[in-house]
Structures are given as C-alpha cells and as structure tokens.
Amino acid sequence: MIHLQANRSCLQCKQPYESTLDDPDFLVSSASDMLCPACKQHYATDLMKEALQRSVQKLCMLQERRKKQ
C-alpha cells in the first residue's frame, strides 16, 4: 500500500505546512496538530497564560477566605 502524506494548511494562518504526526493513520487530529509550528507555539502560549490566570484567581480567592476567618 502506498502512503501519501498531503501537505496541509494551518487552520489559523492558512499557510501550508507538512504534518509532523508520527502516525499517518491517525484519523482525528487534535486542534494543535492542525496548526503550523508558529501558530502551534502561539496556541500553547495562550493555553499556558489562561491556566496561569485561573491559578492566580484561585489563589487570590483562597487568600481572601483566609483573611475573613
């Protein structure tokens, strides 16, 4: 069986890129697998910023609760 690996275009910036998936038979890609390397890095950075922001908010809420006790 001949394996063809098509070049894809990034969902964000529409630039073409080659897939870096190790398993070409994988049928459903995650959102980040459908992004070019630059957009994937930006996506990961945004996720980390959001997670950090949620952590800081939770920490602030815990500190406020301790002050009230």
C-alpha positions in Angstrom: 0.0 0.0 0.0 1.4 3.4 -1.0 1.3 6.0 1.8 0.6 9.6 0.6 1.1 12.4 3.1 -0.6 15.5 1.9 0.7 18.9 2.8 -1.8 20.7 5.0 -2.7 24.3 5.6 -2.8 25.8 9.0 -6.3 26.4 10.4 -5.2 29.7 11.9 -3.0 31.4 9.3 -3.8 29.2 6.2 -0.1 28.7 5.4 0.9 25.3 4.1 3.0 23.0 6.3 3.9 19.4 6.5 2.3 17.3 9.1 4.5 16.2 12.0 2.3 13.4 13.1 4.2 10.2 13.8 1.2 8.0 12.9 -0.2 8.9 9.5 -3.1 6.5 10.0 -4.4 8.6 12.9 -7.9 9.6 11.8 -8.8 12.5 14.1 -6.2 15.1 14.9 -6.3 17.5 17.9 -6.7 21.2 17.2 -3.0 21.8 17.8 -2.0 19.1 15.3 -3.7 21.1 12.6 -1.6 24.3 13.1 1.7 25.2 11.7 4.7 25.3 14.1 4.5 29.1 14.7 0.7 29.0 15.4 1.1 25.9 17.5 3.6 27.7 19.7 1.2 30.7 20.0 -1.7 28.4 20.8 0.4 26.6 23.6 1.4 30.0 25.0 -2.2 31.2 25.1 -3.2 28.0 26.9 -0.5 28.4 29.5 -1.4 32.0 30.1 -5.1 31.1 30.7 -4.1 28.3 33.0 -1.8 30.6 35.0 -4.5 33.2 35.2 -7.0 30.7 36.6 -4.4 29.6 39.1 -3.8 33.1 40.3 -7.5 33.8 40.6 -8.0 30.6 42.7 -5.0 31.6 44.9 -6.5 35.1 45.4 -9.9 33.6 46.4 -8.2 31.3 48.9 -6.3 34.2 50.4 -9.5 36.2 50.8 -11.2 33.3 52.5 -8.3 33.0 55.0 -8.4 36.7 55.7 -12.2 36.5 56.6 -11.7 33.6 59.0 
